[in-house]
Amino acid sequence: IGCGDCAFVCPTGAIQMGPDGKPVLPKVKIPYPEIEAMMKKEAVVTS
């Protein structure tokens, strides 16, 4: 998923940007439907 800045997009803050500029993914995998729901929620909030 191309979200851009993960730290900005992810409402939980579980994903942080590493020192090399790449997102550091949490060990726990988030179900895809949950991610889509978060993305839609974010889109509604920011618009």
C-alpha positions as CSV (number, residue, x, y, z in Angstrom):
1,I,0.0,0.0,0.0
2,G,1.5,3.4,-1.0
3,C,0.4,5.5,1.9
4,G,3.3,8.0,1.8
5,D,4.5,9.0,5.3
6,C,3.4,6.1,7.5
7,A,3.9,8.0,10.7
8,F,1.5,10.7,9.3
9,V,-1.0,8.2,7.8
10,C,-1.2,5.6,10.6
11,P,-3.6,6.9,13.3
12,T,-2.2,4.4,15.8
13,G,1.3,5.6,15.5
14,A,2.5,2.0,15.4
15,I,4.5,2.6,12.3
16,Q,7.4,4.9,12.7
17,M,9.9,6.3,10.2
18,G,13.3,4.8,10.6
19,P,16.6,6.8,10.5
20,D,17.1,5.8,6.9
21,G,13.8,7.4,5.9
22,K,12.1,4.0,5.5
23,P,9.0,3.1,7.6
24,V,9.7,0.6,10.4
25,L,6.8,-1.8,10.4
26,P,5.6,-3.3,13.7
27,K,6.0,-7.0,14.3
28,V,2.2,-7.5,14.4
29,K,0.5,-7.6,11.0
30,I,-2.7,-5.6,10.6
31,P,-5.5,-7.2,8.6
32,Y,-6.0,-5.6,5.2
33,P,-9.7,-4.7,5.8
34,E,-8.6,-2.9,9.0
35,I,-6.0,-0.9,7.1
36,E,-8.6,0.0,4.4
37,A,-11.0,1.1,7.1
38,M,-8.3,3.3,8.7
39,M,-7.4,4.8,5.3
40,K,-11.1,5.7,4.6
41,K,-11.5,7.2,8.1
42,E,-8.3,9.3,7.6
43,A,-9.5,10.5,4.2
44,V,-12.8,11.6,5.7
45,V,-11.1,13.4,8.6
46,T,-8.6,15.3,6.4
47,S,-11.0,16.3,3.7
